[in-house]
């Protein structure tokens, strides 16, 4: 019994010492979407600030594909030692299990929550040559030409927001999948697709440059970033329509609580940086720091919300 007690104490001491020495090498932050995407922009900005707090580089590793599943899978399979983290989103940590018949990991158990980063609305944007000047006119166009209005998507939020809009408005879009948001935006500007509903990080710069038209935002209130663009509710009278993309940091399940606490501290320190806040204010990104427990509660609520939205939009799992 005494030997077992000593062994237990020794393991606990070793674990505490390891956590105390952490980090002793660079940390890999997996972004499950392409370079240039909103997740990538946010992940890089936070990684730079986190590195200053932790004293080690936080290196971005883009692993796009399958609505974020490939990147999330890589983190789920990583060693729970604090050296691999996920810049997660509503796609990877809330919606995926409702969109795919089988995930290669248990979405609810594969990760430990670290810290919420923030949230941002999406914008329903069209190519400048699309004849519809309002969302109501776009819906009328889709009603007159069922399945002919082409809509790009590269993430879960982009897909669900568009299909939810079509379902609630009683129309059918021609949904076209893309590997990345930047690629979809390139085709929207070029006229290869008619519509792209994407987060502000992708849409606002192009709107302000005059390369696209914004018809509506997916939040319940207008955004200070683009106050001239109405909400979906204002444009169509769909009072129950709301869809917000969110971002958060997760680590592989089993990561020591001491390391999770230090990662949380680093994320929250980044969130408090004035230059980082100023950087994202212009695209309507609301930074919201918090505890791992708050993220866990929020993610459970978001998972229920996204599951309901996907069912209501009648999106069949692939």
KAZI-V917697 format. One record per backbone hydrogen bond with DSSP energy under -0.5 kcal/mol. NH is the residue of the N-H (numbers start at 0). CO is the residue of the C=O. Records with the same first field share a line. If there is no record, write none. Layout:
NH->CO, CO
This chain:
4->0
5->1
6->2
7->3
8->4
9->5
10->6
11->7
12->8
13->9
14->10
15->11
16->12
17->13
18->14
19->15
20->16
21->17
26->56
27->82
28->26, 58
29->27, 84
30->28, 60
31->29, 86
36->33
40->36
41->37
42->38
43->39
44->40
45->41
46->42
47->43
48->44
49->45
50->46
51->47
52->48
53->49
54->50
55->50
58->26, 56
60->28
62->30
64->31
67->64
68->65
69->64
70->62
71->67
72->68
73->69
74->70
75->71
76->72
77->74
80->78
84->27
85->249
86->29
87->85, 247
89->245
92->88
93->89
94->89
95->90
97->94
98->94, 95
99->95
106->104
108->105
109->105
111->250
113->248
114->248
116->246
117->246
118->285
119->244
121->242
122->197
123->215
124->122, 195
125->212
126->193
127->210
129->126
137->133
138->134
139->135
140->136
141->137
142->138
143->139
144->140
146->171
147->144
148->144
149->147
150->173
151->194
152->175
158->154
159->155
160->156
161->157
162->158
163->159
164->160
165->161
166->162
167->163
168->164
169->165
170->165
173->148
174->172
175->150
176->174
177->152
183->179
184->180
185->181
186->182
187->183
188->184
189->185
190->186, 187
191->186
192->186
193->149
194->149
195->124
196->151
197->122, 195
199->120
201->198
202->198
203->199
204->199
206->202
207->203
208->204
209->206
210->205
211->205
212->125
214->123, 212
215->123
216->229
217->121
225->222
226->223
228->225
229->227
231->216
234->230
235->231
236->231, 232
237->231
238->236
240->237
241->239
242->217
244->119
246->117
247->87
248->114
249->85
250->111
251->83
252->109
254->251
255->79
258->255
259->255
260->256
261->257
262->258
263->259
264->260
265->261
266->262
267->263
268->264
269->265
270->266
271->267
272->269
276->272
277->273
278->274
279->275
280->276
281->277
282->279
283->280
284->279
285->118, 283
286->284
287->116
294->290
295->291
296->292
297->293
298->294
299->295
300->296
301->297
302->298
303->299
304->300
305->301
306->302
307->303
308->304
309->305
310->306
311->307
312->308
313->310
314->309
315->313
317->98
